[in-house]
Amino acid sequence: MSALTRIADKTGVIGSIVSTMGCAMCFPALASIGAAIGLGFLSQWESVFVHVLLPLFALIALLANALGWFSHRQWQRSALGMVGPILVLIGRYTFISGVLYAGLALMLAVAIWDLLSPAHRRCGREGCAVPDQAGR
């Protein structure tokens, strides 16, 4: 399940960023970057990107990070990974672009962190080991 959640997380991040690059009217900062790298042709599908693909990819990233907890049992890492997609969804439905940009930046930062330092299981299925009096 770890490989599946990692792939789904990266797919959600890339899909969300490309979806925002296709909408020049809604997200001018990212759309200008998208146009500069040759994604200007995506503007003809603006409504599909904003209304369907952006929330879909944010939900994929949100679910991947939530399910990632089952493989590595690090709630802080999973919570940080879920904050970005939640901010993207809040920014998309309230049309506050600053919240959306912060969510995309956080999603990208967590995805890069996950690539550079993958999560490892901290606890077993039966729970975490409690250290003894000596701290071992």
Secondary structure as GFF3:
##gff-version 3
##sequence-region A 1 136
A	DSSP	alpha_helix	2	21	.	.	.	ID=ss1
A	DSSP	alpha_helix	28	36	.	.	.	ID=ss2
A	DSSP	three_ten_helix	40	45	.	.	.	ID=ss3
A	DSSP	alpha_helix	46	48	.	.	.	ID=ss4
A	DSSP	pi_helix	49	53	.	.	.	ID=ss5
A	DSSP	alpha_helix	54	72	.	.	.	ID=ss6
A	DSSP	alpha_helix	75	94	.	.	.	ID=ss7
A	DSSP	alpha_helix	97	116	.	.	.	ID=ss8
###
